[in-house]
Amino acid sequence: QVQLVESGGGLVQAGGSLRLSCAASGRSFSRYAMGWFRQAPGKEREFVAHITRSGGRTYYTDSVKGRFTISTDNAKNTVYLQMNSLEPEDTAVYYCAATQRERYNYLYDYDYWGQGTQVTVSS
């Protein structure tokens, strides 16, 4: 079992920044690749970013490329999502998730999920 707890969400104006954190506990954090997903009201949960177990590769959905950065601190068992130049369209509940499978943008391949943290971007 892996337990994931997100933090760092909040209300920010368009153009601002937030850094989300996801603290992992339980089985060895380094065994898992990590992803961030988000879900806006009335919409399906969608892929945002992914980092491989080694941290050597990252993947992003097109709408956040150049604005968001995913990173990990294995010593702290924590994955981060640095979000810059935020837009109202980024408003959603953000979830971190852990996977040992290959399809980084397929949410059903993720085995463990956090409870989510709300990000609201005002215009």
Stockholm file with secondary structure:
# STOCKHOLM 1.0

chainA/1-123         QVQLVESGGGLVQAGGSLRLSCAASGRSFSRYAMGWFRQAPGKEREFVAHITRSGGRTYYTDSVKGRFTISTDNAKNTVYLQMNSLEPEDTAVYYCAATQRERYNYLYDYDYWGQGTQVTVSS
#=GR chainA/1-123 SS CEEEEEECCEEEETTCCEEEEEEEEESCGGGCEEEEEEECTTSCCEEEEEECTTSCCEEECGGGTTTEEEEEEGGGTEEEEEECSCCGGGCEEEEEEEESSSCTTCGGGCCEECCCEEEEEEC
#=GC SS_cons         CEEEEEECCEEEETTCCEEEEEEEEESCGGGCEEEEEEECTTSCCEEEEEECTTSCCEEECGGGTTTEEEEEEGGGTEEEEEECSCCGGGCEEEEEEEESSSCTTCGGGCCEECCCEEEEEEC
//
